[in-house]
Amino acid sequence: METRETRASASEVKFLVSAALGDEVEKWAKRWLGPDPHGAQYQVASLYFDTPAGDVLRRNGSFARGKYRIRRYDGAPTVFLERKLRANSVVTKRRSLVEVEDLPLLDSHTLDRQWAGGYWFHRRLQARGLRPATQISYVRSARVLDTKAGFMRLTLDRQLAARPIQSFEFSKEPGAPVLPDGRVILELKFRNRMPSLFRELMDELVLTPQPLSKFRLAAGILAPAHA
């Protein structure tokens, strides 16, 4: 399966909140939003890529616009190869589904045009000189609501952990904790204008948005001098 998706004026607002406040947000979400079709809670593990010079981390040139990653849910035998590009208010995401057992193909210098779902990703990694850099894992709770104004999604990411990697495989060890005191990353996702329901949530719980990147947060733990 391969998908390409362009979302005009797609928005993603992030917050770093305490464990207690995260629990309050989840109570609110269960009152107003329905469970995510993929499950109300699940484990996420992602392999992130960078150049040997750290161009993605340092946001050098065109590396600042996008990230390449491999995402796995609940230890499934399949994974998503993903590229996410951002330009102003437009987010373009491309991803394809491949077997975990096929990931070593990405370590080959030879491109396989017959690899359905994997060829485009392998070609882009080679073209940009990207190698495995960090594995990030966390437990995600997700709630959704489809309205006339568009689709709304609220996620809470807990137990964020990271470890450096050098190969195209997932480690069973999650690595070092990234956030202190059990803090939680809250994300509000929507299209066009912020829904009034999310504004009410922000006002009710006094939530202040801030720029957050799991990849950069992990770098601050694994290599603080370079973050």
C-alpha positions in Angstrom: 0.0 0.0 0.0 1.3 3.4 -0.9 -0.4 6.7 -0.2 0.3 10.4 -1.0 -1.7 13.0 0.8 -1.7 16.8 0.6 -3.6 18.7 3.3 -4.2 22.4 2.5 -3.8 24.5 5.6 -3.3 21.4 7.8 -2.4 22.4 11.3 -0.8 20.6 14.2 -0.6 22.4 17.6 1.6 20.9 20.3 1.9 21.2 24.1 4.2 19.8 26.7 2.1 19.1 29.8 2.5 17.5 33.2 1.4 13.9 33.8 -1.6 15.2 35.9 -2.6 17.7 33.2 -2.3 15.0 30.6 -4.8 12.9 32.6 -7.2 15.8 32.7 -6.9 16.3 29.0 -7.7 12.6 28.4 -10.8 12.8 30.6 -11.9 15.8 28.5 -11.2 14.0 25.3 -13.2 10.9 26.3 -16.1 13.2 27.0 -16.1 15.0 23.6 -14.2 12.8 21.1 -14.5 9.2 20.0 -11.7 6.5 20.0 -9.3 6.4 17.2 -10.2 3.8 14.6 -6.7 2.3 15.0 -7.2 1.9 18.8 -7.6 4.2 21.8 -4.1 3.4 22.9 -1.1 1.8 21.1 2.7 1.6 21.1 4.6 3.6 18.5 8.3 3.1 17.5 10.0 5.2 14.8 13.4 5.1 13.2 14.5 8.6 12.3 17.2 9.4 9.7 19.9 12.1 9.4 23.2 12.7 7.5 26.5 12.0 9.2 26.9 15.8 9.5 23.6 16.1 11.3 21.9 18.2 8.6 18.4 17.3 9.6 19.0 18.1 13.3 20.7 21.4 12.4 18.0 22.2 9.8 20.5 22.9 7.1 19.0 24.1 3.8 16.3 21.8 2.4 16.8 19.3 5.3 14.8 21.8 7.4 11.6 21.1 5.5 11.1 17.4 6.0 11.9 14.2 7.8 12.2 10.6 6.8 11.3 7.9 9.2 10.1 4.3 9.5 7.1 3.9 11.8 5.9 0.7 13.5 2.7 0.2 15.5 2.5 -2.3 18.4 5.4 -4.4 17.1 3.5 -5.3 13.9 5.2 -7.4 11.1 4.7 -4.4 8.7 6.0 -0.9 8.9 5.4 2.5 7.2 8.1 4.2 5.2 7.3 7.9 5.6 8.4 11.3 4.2 6.8 14.3 5.7 7.4 17.7 4.0 6.1 21.1 5.3 5.9 24.3 3.3 4.1 27.2 5.0 0.6 25.9 5.8 0.7 22.9 3.4 1.8 19.5 4.7 2.5 16.8 2.2 2.9 13.2 3.4 3.9 10.2 1.5 4.1 6.7 3.0 4.1 3.1 2.0 3.6 -0.2 3.8 6.4 -2.9 3.7 7.4 -6.0 5.6 9.8 -5.6 8.6 11.8 -8.4 7.2 12.5 -6.4 4.1 14.1 -3.4 5.9 17.7 -4.7 5.4 17.2 -4.0 1.7 17.6 -0.3 2.6 21.2 -1.0 3.6 22.1 -2.1 0.1 23.9 0.2 -2.3 21.9 -1.3 -5.2 18.4 0.1 -5.7 15.7 -2.5 -6.5 13.0 -1.1 -8.8 10.9 -4.1 -8.3 10.6 -3.5 -4.5 6.9 -2.4 -4.3 6.6 0.3 -1.7 10.3 0.5 -0.8 12.1 1.7 -4.0 11.1 5.4 -3.7 12.1 5.6 0.0 15.5 3.8 -0.6 16.2 6.1 -3.6 15.5 9.2 -1.5 17.7 8.0 1.4 20.6 7.5 -1.0 20.1 10.8 -2.8 20.1 12.7 0.5 22.8 10.7 2.2 20.5 9.7 5.1 21.3 7.0 7.6 19.5 5.6 10.6 20.1 8.0 13.6 17.6 7.6 16.4 14.9 5.2 17.5 12.0 6.9 19.4 9.2 5.0 21.1 6.2 6.1 23.1 2.7 5.1 24.1 0.0 7.0 22.3 -3.6 7.7 23.3 -5.8 9.0 20.5 -9.3 10.4 20.2 -11.0 11.7 17.0 -14.1 13.6 15.8 -15.4 14.1 12.3 -17.3 17.4 12.0 -18.7 19.6 9.2 -15.6 21.9 9.6 -13.3 18.9 9.1 -11.5 16.1 10.9 -10.2 16.6 14.5 -7.6 14.5 16.3 -6.2 14.7 19.7 -3.2 12.6 20.8 -1.3 12.2 24.1 2.2 10.6 23.9 3.6 9.2 27.1 6.8 7.3 28.1 8.9 8.9 25.4 12.2 7.1 25.1 15.1 7.3 22.6 18.3 5.4 21.7 20.9 5.9 19.0 20.8 3.5 16.1 23.0 2.6 13.2 21.1 -0.1 11.4 17.7 -0.6 9.7 16.1 -2.6 12.5 14.0 -1.9 15.6 15.6 -2.5 19.0 13.5 -4.2 21.6 15.1 -1.9 24.2 13.3 1.5 24.2 16.4 3.5 25.4 16.7 6.5 27.7 13.7 8.5 29.0 13.3 11.8 27.1 10.8 13.7 29.2 11.3 14.3 32.9 8.6 13.7 35.6 6.4 11.7 33.3 5.5 14.7 31.1 3.2 14.2 28.2 3.2 15.6 24.6 -0.3 16.7 23.6 -1.0 17.3 19.9 -4.2 18.9 18.4 -4.6 18.1 14.7 -7.1 19.8 12.5 -7.7 21.3 9.1 -8.4 25.0 8.3 -9.2 27.0 11.4 -8.8 25.7 15.0 -12.1 24.1 16.0 -14.0 25.9 18.8 -14.0 22.7 20.8 -10.2 22.7 20.9 -10.2 26.4 21.8 -12.5 25.6 24.7 -10.1 22.9 25.8 -7.2 25.3 25.8 -9.1 27.9 27.7 -10.5 25.5 30.3 -7.2 23.8 31.1 -5.0 26.9 30.4 -2.9 25.2 27.7 0.0 27.1 26.1 1.2 25.8 22.7 4.9 25.5 21.9 7.1 24.2 19.1 8.1 20.6 19.8 10.0 18.0 17.9 10.4 14.5 19.3 13.5 14.1 17.1 15.1 17.2 18.6 14.0 16.3 22.1 15.7 13.0 21.8 18.9 14.6 20.5 18.9 16.8 23.6 19.2 13.6 25.7 21.4 11.5 23.4 23.8 14.2 22.2 23.0 17.5 24.1 26.0 19.3 22.7 24.6 19.0 19.2 20.9 19.5 19.8 
